[in-house]
Amino acid sequence: MEETRSTRAYRCSPSRLRSALGEIRALGGRVEGSESEGEVSIPTPLGDVKGLYTFDGEELSVTLTRRPAMVPERLIWERLDEACGPPLGRA
């Protein structure tokens, strides 16, 4: 596993957030927390992808905290961009 701390922010509606969290659960992932903040863990054949999120009702901030070394970070962000729309910022 590779530790990471990259963050992106998205302009996001509450319904889009609920949809994204539902998609994580449908993939066998775990969501701990509420619609305003929490942790997610998504299984892959190479190990879990983990992250943190905060949501203020309009802006969603996602921080990638762990990923398997063989899973390119770019692919994770591309998937989130598809679910949440274009990012507002990257760090």
C-alpha positions, -999 to +999 in steps of 0.1 A: +000+000+000+011+035-008+002+064+015-008+095-003-024+129+006-036+144-026-069+164-025-095+176-050-125+198-045-157+196-065-188+218-068-214+191-060-251+189-052-263+168-022-280+144-046-248+139-066-229+132-033-255+106-023-252+090-057-214+088-055-216+073-020-242+048-032-219+038-061-191+032-036-214+009-016-226-009-047-189-017-056-186-033-022-170-003-006-175+009+029-187+045+038-183+055+075-197+089+085-224+112+073-232+133+042-211+161+057-179+141+064-165+106+066-141+079+053-144+056+024-127+023+016-131+007-018-118-028-024-097-037-055-080-070-064-047-053-054-059-039-021-082-011-008-083+025-019-090+047+011-100+084+014-116+111+035-143+135+024-160+166+037-191+183+022-206+217+031-237+214+010-221+228-021-184+219-021-171+183-018-134+179-008-119+144-012-085+134+001-070+102-011-051+086+018-041+051+007-040+031-025-023+000-038+010+010-055-001-008-087-032+013-090-024+046-107-036+077-087-047+092-121-073+064-126-088+070-091-092+108-098-106+101-133-133+079-118-141+106-092-142+133-119-168+111-138-189+108-107-186+144-094-178+166-124-147+186-132-126+194-101-123+229-087-088+223-074-061+198-070-033+195-045 
